Amino acid sequence: MTQKTAAIIGGGVIGGGWAARFLLMGWDVRVFDPDPEAGRKITEVLNNARRSLPGLSDVALPAEGQLSFHDTMSAAVTGVDWVQESVPERLELKRKVYQTLQEHCPHDAVIGSSTSGFKPSELQGCATRPEQIVVAHPFNPVYLLPLVELVPSDKTAPQIVARAKEILTEVGMYPLHVRAEIDAHIADRFLEAVWREALWLIKDGIATTEEIDNAIRYGFGLRWAQMGLFETYRIAGGEAGMRHFIEQFGPCLEWPWTKLMDVPELTDELIDAVADQSDAQSGMYTIRELERARDNNLVTILRGLKAQDWGAGKLLNAQDRRVEGAIGLPDDLGKPIVTVERAVPLDWTDYNGHMNEARYLQAFGDATDRMMALVGCDAEYIATGGSYFTAETHIRHLDEVHAGAVIRIETQVLNGAGKKMHVFHRMYDGARELATGEHMLIHVSLETRRASDPAPALAATLAKVAAAHAALPMPEGAGKAVGVKG
């Protein structure tokens, strides 16, 4: 297969993002930018992309392409398949750039502009071959967000549009074909309306920047992230659908809620167009099916935010701490300690509808973490330079469990002497035993990464729990080999 090459003209935030997107999808990339810092800036963007983009894929990405920097545009664009212009938003500058590009790039190469405001016909004004130029407007970070607004003019060659769609799809993006030229295309017009209203709210002393951001990230922004605007409102219309929503909420467009009062009249023709398009978009699903899809998506998004302790996820973590309260060893150590009690979330299930085997390990890992904290190996202790590392794990899968079930893990300490912490977990759904997990951990110095003795207070607490649990029967399955159930 012939190696494909993209030229990036302008290596700022957006240009660097394009370079990363093409490189990590296997393309060679040539960069032209007169900024002496361009190499450093693009390398930093690329390092971020290498850290994040591969994690979106469950298969190996293509081998990374070759990155090169060039002193002239002519050297950068000779023989390339795609040219992405990301120079500053000055029309006269862009037109001058295109004249140079078209002197040296192949006639069949796609020339895309990252412009957020100019129409393609404006960009093509002084071009030698206007049919070669399209708007290809991405969203930051280009290497993660798939949307790119692809805007041709009536002079753009159909084969260039088709090739642009093919290439953008090949590098993992979604080319939204904007069929009519309009200032700021589609997405930025929408964002501009929200931005203007936000500025009025601040100017009028109604809200702060943080309050406005919270309104978005804790509410409708989460819904928009997975269903957009119209599918979200279709659900709000209930079983009667989009037409009912417009009839119910449409009149409020005439109320003075917003500074942006130039709204279209809700004629029968407009209502029919919206309702018919919504039916074509989502009519194959019942409202209950849409609600379940929405809920699945929101749980996945929110749990991802929770793992990063950011946005709405930070709120969820704070709520967990409030609900849980203070943690500590139980007064009665004469029985196994409950270390996990939680519902199985939607994103823990697999294609069979039950909890994925990897999540059993996660749940047992959480139980081990809780046991460590209970005996004193908490974040404060770890900050002093000591911790337990897992040396061996054995899990037995005894029964299946589905999303929504409340699982409980009971932990017994089998050995707490010296550098070792040997624990045995049993997972239950009510009285039904689901799985067991046996973990051997070794206390380690984080400085030397070698086994070390725990601090005296930790050692004493762990020994106390181990001594109490020694009076319990040896749990069934402890020390068993793979394939041994009893």
Sequence and secondary structure as in RCSB ss.txt:
>XXXX:A:sequence
MTQKTAAIIGGGVIGGGWAARFLLMGWDVRVFDPDPEAGRKITEVLNNARRSLPGLSDVALPAEGQLSFHDTMSA
AVTGVDWVQESVPERLELKRKVYQTLQEHCPHDAVIGSSTSGFKPSELQGCATRPEQIVVAHPFNPVYLLPLVEL
VPSDKTAPQIVARAKEILTEVGMYPLHVRAEIDAHIADRFLEAVWREALWLIKDGIATTEEIDNAIRYGFGLRWA
QMGLFETYRIAGGEAGMRHFIEQFGPCLEWPWTKLMDVPELTDELIDAVADQSDAQSGMYTIRELERARDNNLVT
ILRGLKAQDWGAGKLLNAQDRRVEGAIGLPDDLGKPIVTVERAVPLDWTDYNGHMNEARYLQAFGDATDRMMALV
GCDAEYIATGGSYFTAETHIRHLDEVHAGAVIRIETQVLNGAGKKMHVFHRMYDGARELATGEHMLIHVSLETRR
ASDPAPALAATLAKVAAAHAALPMPEGAGKAVGVKG
>XXXX:A:secstr
    EEEEE  SHHHHHHHHHHHHTT EEEEE   TTHHHHHHHHHHHHHHHGGGG SS       EEEESSHHH
HHTT SEEEE   S HHHHHHHHHHHHHHS TTSEEEE  SS  HHHHTTT S GGGEEEEEE SSTTT  EEEE
E  TTS HHHHHHHHHHHHHTT EEEE  S  TTTTHHHHHHHHHHHHHHHHHTTS  HHHHHHHIIIIIHHHHH
HHTTHHHHHHHTGGGHHHHHHHHHGGGGGSTTSS        HHHHHHHHHHHHHHHTTS HHHHHHHHHHHHHH
HHHHHHHHT THHHHHHHHHHHHH      S  SS EEEEEEE  GGGB TTSBB HHHHHHHHHHHHHHHHHHH
T SHHHHTTTEEEEEEEEEEEE S  BTT EEEEEEEEEE STTEEEEEEEEEETTEEEEEEEEEEEEEETTTTE
E    HHHHHHHHHHHHHHTTS   TTTT  TT   
